[in-house]
């Protein structure tokens, strides 16, 4: 499985990924400083422009999921790993985060075993 660092995401994919990262962060209705820092670290690590955070908010969830669903399997797996990593950032995974992740994974056609 390819690393998220080695995959090239196009702009719509980047926006959809940032939207989903943000959605995972707010899924438990508590935004931790570590989660915001993780989002910032990920955008830098993946060479995402920081303006994507604001731009991504213009996408709705369905649009984002459709974009992610159209990606290659390797990219979907990388997205799953990233979202799982974000959900665990605050030290635990809230039930809402787990439910949200499983919904995303099911929608884009990957399983929990694809992200480990």
N, C-alpha and C positions, 0 to 999 in steps of 0.2 A: 504494500500500500504506500502510495506517495505521501510525502510530508506536505502539509499545507504551505510550508515555506518554499517548496520547489514548484508548486502549481501556479499557473498564471490565471488569474481571474480577470474577466473583462469588467467594464464599469458597471453594467447592470447586475452582474453577479456580486461585485463588491458591495453595491448598495443594498442588495437583498440580504447579504450576509450580515452587514452592519445592522440592518433593521432587525434581523432575527437575534443577533447578539443583544441588542438593546431590549428586545421583547423578553428574552430569557432573564436579563438582569431585573426587570420589573415584575416578573411572573409571581414572585413571592411578596410583592408589594413593599419590599424593603430594599433600598439601594444602599449597598455597603461601599465604603471608599475603595476597598480592595477590588470590587467589581468594576468600578469606573477606571481604576488603574489598569486592570486586566484588559479592558476594552481599548484603552489608549496604547498599551503595550502591543496588543494584537494588531491594531491598525498600523503601527510602526513596523512591526515584524513582517507583516504581509505587504508592506509598501502601499498602504491605503492612505490617501489624502485625508487629513483630519476633517476636511469639509464634508466628507462622506457621512459623518455622523448626523449633521444637520440635513443634508440632502436625503438621506435614507428615511427620515421621518415623513417625507412626502409620499412614500410608498405605503400602500396598505398591506396587511398581512397576506391576503390572497395573492396579490401581485408578486410579493416576495417569494412565496412558496412556489408559484408557477415558474419563476425564474430559476429557483434552486432545483426544481423537479426536472427542468430541461438540461441540467448539467450532466457531464459524464459521471459514471459511478465513482471514479477516484476522487473527483471534486466533492461529490455528495458525502463520501466517507470523511474527507477532510473537514467539511462543514460540520458533520456530526461530532467529530473529535473536538473541534473548536467550541461548539455550543456546549458540549459536555464539560469541557474544561472551564468555561465561564460559569456554568451552573454550580460547580464545586468550589469556586473561588473563595466564597465566604466560609468555607470549612464544612459545609453540609449541603445536602440537596433537599430543598423543601418539596413537599408533595406537589405543589403547583408547578414547580420547575420540572419535576420528573414527568408529570402529566403533559406539560407543554412540549418537552423534548420528545416524548413518545409520539405525540400528535405530529410534530414536524417530521420525525423519522418515517412514520407511516405514510405521510403525504408525499414525501420525496422518494420513497421506495428503498429505504435502508432500515436495517434492524439494529438493535442495541449492540449486537455482536460485531457490527461493522465499524464501531467507533473505538474499539479497544485494541 
